[in-house]
Amino acid sequence: MKMRRSFSYFLTAATLLSGCTLESPESPSLIFFVIGDWGERGSTEQMMVSLRMNEWAGQLQPKFIVTTGDNFYNEGVASTADSHWLESFIQVYSWPNLDSIPWYPTLGNHDYVGTPAAQVEYSSLSDRWQMPARYYTMVVVTPQSKRVRLVMTDTSPMHDFYHTYALMMNEITTQDTTLQLRWLDSVTSLNDADWKIVIGHHPVYTGGIYKEDVASVKRHLEPIFERNKVDIYFCGHEHDLQHLKPSARRTHYFISGGGSKIRPAGRVPETLFAESALGFMIVSINDRGVRVRIIESDGRQLYQAMLSK
């Protein structure tokens, strides 16, 4: 008889100065960053976050960076030649510790006001921007040979409102949402990884300003997450930093939307952490589990969660 594996976690709030690290030399980790809602043509706020990413990258040497969408404000990019690429991406994340790290993006609603296909096409022009399709998946491996399946979704077509929103509907309707959901169900049902992590743009749970606007995306995603035992969902859309965990559900929900602007962050019963702050997240995975750290734009660690099973 198989024993049921427990899924536990511990949480701490902290104010560690940039320069401190919690990585144990005995347990090297697969490390990546998560940033969302960031492309503001090099605004002061965006530059502050990128500088702190560079500092932490110098210490931890992440393998890649994941985005939770809204890569280019306010109207996405028009083409692969759009000046946004230089002003919001190349020049901003050009620090010595960042300029060779690959990015694996997802799309947000603002990206759909422009031409989302251009973000896919840009992958052929950039060694750093790796977006083979509007949704895609890959398996990465920790130093201890733990397998992690990352699933990048495209949640804007799952949001009912955008199908009739004039600025987005033409691009939204070019995608077969049912086909994407079948694909998502298929890849998350695979039992080929120790951890299943999904990345998208829109929240399933949030205490922010969109807490009354999650129904359509939640209806599509949560049953798949529960049925296929998805461990973590990272998203953005809210311009803040959050960790939420429904008590009767398996999946942990992290919102990393502080890449360049902030809004007030509220709380709901599922909230474990919420802060109206600029920043990003650091994910470290090894044989002991998954550590998610929330880093503010001044370099401090605000919070951490350790997930194990």
Steps between C-alpha positions, in 0.01 A plus 500: 500500500635842406544751779349842445767769472441806713530848355618747761657842516643752739485875471702785640505873462850643490699814431828363374725752332608439144827319534363223721420159358313202640637243257680214671825390340404142587182526294561684173179612333338569168430873527286729287337842537134591445402853395174641369338820376831662419543662155492875573770629261762518773300692757666573832296228667586243235868584526492461879366146470746408225792624711396278792456206265857558385629505858328175592599343169862569585460295818274220380568469126145413389462275198216703348231764557126435464248776432136504608390726215429862423847514356446832319276785616254625403440355156742210465737502204398566140780294344844354560641845408296687762712739710355333812748215459792735548342735754315249720708184469850522354616822667327437833625146568851559366678484836806270499332225701181505291598557141561135412211336687220360280141620552195274465201737466125467519251748356276739692193699400704811409708286267178417317428866429805480273613207287566195718638306204789749487613384845516144372682609183756697699638172633669445165685832538608476864706248694338624820131510407380139472129483421433222247121543509225682686488202735766235544665266750842372595664277759802623697710295741649588838860414600355197683316384184157609622284574197292819484236550232439866417182577309465846348135582432323780315215603729356803319293281262355330810358832624143544376510881489788522253301316233278808462753770595565707188873554561570128540227290344655467154819347640322303772273322252796379294562238769295186561459517878354152521804361323734675747306365798515147361872542457537636855304206640715260301842634599412547868364147518841356410670321787849580379608762755547541873351851487236650273511879470265700279563862400235737366383858528159508665439406866283215617509641854591856598437757769576785260274721292407211270366273774148525351631434148647150523195286424553416134872422526446310826226293336743388232817450705417381849332169405804409287740598778317289755440202275862485386662600832669820389725617781546871425342766280691825441314793347493879484229750397480639853776757549615360832655191660286226651492139619162333536401145594140375516478265797312229311715516186842365407637785290694796639432830321771765471443841341815670371373820341734761646740538209443871440191635678293438810141516621349439844513135604206362694439174683248218469461180707753324275770764554827393661693808392415822317704813451453805280861513389721496195702182470541149365524141622787254528419130463753242624435128454708215639453163669350670806222675310411834345591830663324814376646830617339839446753779446410869521652763270733617778656154504341376823341159525144563618383141532577141422307176466648151498291229337581132541331169436 
